[in-house]
Amino acid sequence: MGNLKFILAFALFITVGSIKANSFKVSTLNDLLEPNLFCQQISGVITDCSTGEPIVGASIYASSSVATQTNEFGSYSLCVPLVFKEIFITYIGYQKIKVNINGRTVIDECLTPEDVM
C-alpha cells in the first residue's frame, strides 16, 4: 500500500508540479494526498422541530456516495467534496430539506414532521 501511495503521489507531483487552490500553494507529496484539500468536514445535530429531540438515523448526503446517518444523539459528521454546495437531510415521516453549505463547518438543522393524512 505504501508503494502504491508513493507512486500515485509521484505521478501527480510530476504531472501537476504545484497546484494553486484557494490562495494557498500545494507543493509537497503529503499536501497532494491531503483529503481536506478536496473536501470540507461538516458536522452538526439533527432534531425534530416540534419537540427538539434528536433524530436517530436521519440521512445526510451530498450524493449517493457521500452520505452518513445521525447517531443516538442526532449528531453527524461528513466530509463533503468541495464541488458540492449543498447537503440534503431526510428521515422517514419528515420533510426532506436542502441546506446550502456556504463554507460552514457546523450545520445544525431541525426536521418538520410530514402532514398526516
C-alpha positions in Angstrom: 0.0 0.0 0.0 2.9 2.4 0.8 4.5 1.9 -2.6 1.2 2.5 -4.4 0.7 5.7 -2.4 4.2 6.8 -3.3 3.8 6.0 -7.0 0.4 7.8 -7.1 1.8 10.8 -5.3 4.9 10.9 -7.5 2.9 10.7 -10.7 0.6 13.5 -9.5 3.6 15.6 -8.5 5.4 15.1 -11.8 2.2 15.8 -13.8 0.9 18.7 -11.8 4.1 20.2 -10.3 2.4 22.5 -7.9 -1.2 23.3 -7.6 -2.8 26.5 -6.5 -6.1 26.2 -4.7 -7.9 29.0 -2.9 -4.9 31.2 -2.4 -2.6 28.6 -1.0 0.1 26.6 -2.8 0.4 22.9 -2.7 3.9 21.7 -3.4 4.7 18.6 -1.3 3.7 15.0 -1.8 1.8 15.0 1.5 -0.1 18.1 0.5 -1.2 16.4 -2.7 -2.6 13.5 -0.8 -4.3 15.5 2.0 -8.0 14.8 1.7 -9.1 18.1 3.2 -7.8 19.9 0.1 -10.7 18.2 -1.8 -13.4 18.1 0.9 -14.9 20.1 3.7 -15.6 18.5 7.1 -19.2 19.3 8.2 -20.8 18.2 11.4 -23.9 19.0 13.3 -27.0 17.8 15.1 -30.4 17.0 13.6 -33.5 17.4 15.7 -37.3 17.3 15.5 -38.6 20.9 15.0 -41.7 20.2 17.1 -40.1 18.5 20.1 -36.4 19.5 19.9 -35.5 15.8 20.4 -32.5 14.4 18.4 -33.4 12.3 15.4 -31.6 9.0 15.4 -30.8 7.6 11.9 -31.5 10.6 9.8 -29.7 10.6 6.5 -27.4 13.4 5.5 -25.9 13.3 2.0 -24.4 15.4 -0.9 -24.6 12.5 -3.3 -25.3 8.7 -3.3 -21.6 8.1 -2.4 -21.2 10.9 0.1 -23.5 10.2 2.9 -23.9 9.4 6.6 -26.5 9.0 9.3 -27.0 10.6 12.7 -26.0 8.7 15.8 -28.0 8.2 19.0 -27.5 11.8 19.9 -28.7 13.1 16.5 -25.0 14.0 15.7 -23.3 13.5 12.3 -20.0 14.2 10.6 -19.4 14.2 6.9 -16.5 15.1 4.6 -18.2 16.8 1.6 -16.2 17.2 -1.6 -15.7 20.9 -2.5 -17.7 20.6 -5.7 -20.9 20.1 -3.7 -22.6 23.3 -2.5 -25.5 21.8 -0.6 -26.4 18.8 1.5 -29.8 17.0 1.9 -31.3 15.8 5.1 -34.0 13.1 5.2 -35.8 10.8 7.6 -39.0 8.7 7.2 -42.0 10.7 8.3 -40.3 14.1 8.0 -40.0 16.6 5.2 -36.7 16.4 3.2 -34.6 19.6 3.4 -31.9 21.0 1.2 -29.2 23.1 3.0 -26.7 25.4 1.4 -23.2 24.8 2.9 -21.9 28.3 2.3 -18.5 27.5 3.8 -20.0 26.4 7.2 -18.4 23.6 9.1 -21.3 23.2 11.6 -24.8 22.8 10.3 -27.5 22.1 12.9 -31.0 21.6 11.5 -34.4 20.5 12.5 -36.8 18.4 10.5 -40.6 19.1 10.3 -42.9 16.1 10.5 -44.9 15.4 7.3 -48.6 16.2 7.5 -50.6 13.1 8.5 -53.5 12.4 6.0 
